[in-house]
Amino acid sequence: MADLHDVIIIGAGPGGSTAAYELARAGLDVLALDKATFPRDKTCGDGLTPRALRVLDTMGLLDRVLSAAACHHTITFVAPRGHTASADVISHDERYQSVAIVPRLILDNLLLEHAVASGAQFIGSARVTDLRRESDCMVVEAIQGKQPVTHRSRIVIIATGASTGLLVKMGILRRPPAMMLACRAYYDGITHLDQSVQCRFDGVPLPGYGWVFPLSPTRANIGAGIFRGGIASWWMPESARTVFDNFLRTPSLRRLLEGAHLDGPVKGYPIRIDFARAPTYAERVLLIGEAAGLVNPVTGEGIDYAMESAHIAAEQITAMFASGDFSLTPLRAYDHRLRQAYQRLFRLSDRLRLCYLNPFIVNRAVQAASHRRDLRDAYMNIVMENDDPLQALSPNTLAKVLLG
Ligand SMILES: Cc1cc2nc3c(=O)[nH]c(=O)nc-3n(C[C@H](O)[C@H](O)[C@H](O)COP(=O)(O)OP(=O)(O)OC[C@H]3O[C@@H](n4cnc5c(N)ncnc54)[C@H](O)[C@@H]3O)c2cc1C
């Protein structure tokens, strides 16, 4: 019989590696499996919010991550008609008043190395194909290299991101949920690259946005993301690649990229944003990060949620081992903690999206913010989740938007 681990973690992205680090530090026997070999790329905008920086700091990794990152203190919003408003990044904690852009090829590898250095075991090139309960343990079937292999553990964390195959096979999800679609590429040799994070609503159908995230004075991660759910499916292109190509054809992007060159392939990937309705546990199984639908449904950022939910899951699992209680009760408590932290934002997101479905409102909102500091701060606090998202729809905010 294979070794019995305390915890097996399936997926070694930011969620899986953070959980592996925390659990290994708590003295548990942890095995992380990933279908990829590391370092590996993950299609992403590479943006780390102040909340992600805070978690990295508590893990003792912040300085190493920042030494590979470009930090920006302002976000520039560009309206469909081209008006701009630049707002300072605001965080509750003044140590993290920036957005850091760091390639996932580097970030995810640093996180995984940190987990391994703290005692977790890692096996790459191990695609998990099935998972089942067997008396008081979980049996994890994987194809490792080309060989079928079986691992066993008391608890399993699923951290497989937007890839839903395993969750559907296990019956945790009945079918893949509606997802955002996004596409990005790296460009180098850009001569006039503004050193701020750009969120652009020009040239991208709503609800969606394009981005320019500078990685250096001449290199940027450029991409576009859309939500095709509900009535948006009437006018949305089917693929994020089409949206991305159209975004690059806008006059401002053509000017920006004159003389620049593509640095690597253009890549697209879906984004799960369905946490409000998503399961977060099953018998002896906890779901974290994007596997639990935890990506901000308005901005599409999920690295911070992945690491925060990993932290909550690790606390819960440590308590389960301390008490010897592996029943559904502590798993329901895990779900409850996630709901308390995030449910409201995800429930409100449909209304928020309806608001910025509308080019008239987005034009007004950016134009008004260009000369109102209070409005810029209000947007930033909502985007950074320092404030209740309902503030975006409050009569006070809407009056400022409409009256300027
Ligand atoms: C184009 C795009 C841009 C984005 N931009 C940003 C951004 O700027 N900032 C931000 O915060 N978020 C962004 N996101 C979202 C962010 O990438 C994810 O939310 C984040 O990676 C989730 O982390 P995770 O650990 O949950 O999953 P992931 O990072 O997706 O990691 C999942 C891991 O599981 C492994 N895996 C999957 N299935 C199996 C299996 N069966 N067996 C073994 N291993 C498996 C995968 O190989 C992978 O390594 C973006 C997403 C996209 C698509």
The ligand as a Gaussian input file, in Angstrom:
#p B3LYP/6-31G(d) Opt

LIG

0 1
 C       -5.724000      35.838000     -19.141000
 C       -5.871000      35.848000     -17.615000
 C       -5.428000      36.970000     -16.918000
 C       -5.486000      36.981000     -15.518000
 N       -4.950000      38.055000     -14.854000
 C       -4.876000      38.036000     -13.516000
 C       -4.184000      39.076000     -12.805000
 O       -3.594000      39.983000     -13.405000
 N       -4.160000      39.020000     -11.451000
 C       -4.768000      38.010000     -10.758000
 O       -4.746000      38.040000      -9.508000
 N       -5.415000      37.001000     -11.393000
 C       -5.465000      36.979000     -12.752000
 N       -6.073000      35.937000     -13.398000
 C       -6.673000      34.834000     -12.608000
 C       -5.550000      33.937000     -12.024000
 O       -4.701000      33.497000     -13.057000
 C       -6.139000      32.731000     -11.304000
 O       -7.243000      33.137000     -10.542000
 C       -5.115000      32.064000     -10.391000
 O       -4.075000      31.503000     -11.141000
 C       -5.786000      30.962000      -9.546000
 O       -4.819000      30.292000      -8.789000
 P       -5.071000      28.753000      -8.385000
 O       -3.900000      28.362000      -7.567000
 O       -6.440000      28.602000      -7.851000
 O       -5.055000      27.952000      -9.783000
 P       -3.954000      27.928000     -10.966000
 O       -2.982000      29.024000     -10.831000
 O       -4.732000      27.839000     -12.239000
 O       -3.187000      26.560000     -10.715000
 C       -3.835000      25.328000     -10.936000
 C       -2.773000      24.255000     -11.078000
 O       -3.424000      22.983000     -11.100000
 C       -2.786000      22.155000     -12.029000
 N       -3.763000      21.122000     -12.427000
 C       -4.962000      21.311000     -13.029000
 N       -5.589000      20.129000     -13.182000
 C       -4.776000      19.176000     -12.665000
 C       -4.863000      17.754000     -12.525000
 N       -5.944000      17.059000     -12.939000
 N       -3.829000      17.093000     -11.940000
 C       -2.738000      17.764000     -11.500000
 N       -2.599000      19.106000     -11.615000
 C       -3.605000      19.801000     -12.171000
 C       -2.369000      23.096000     -13.153000
 O       -1.282000      22.574000     -13.907000
 C       -1.975000      24.360000     -12.368000
 O       -0.590000      24.399000     -12.077000
 C       -6.048000      35.887000     -14.812000
 C       -6.518000      34.764000     -15.515000
 C       -6.425000      34.737000     -16.905000
 C       -6.907000      33.521000     -17.653000

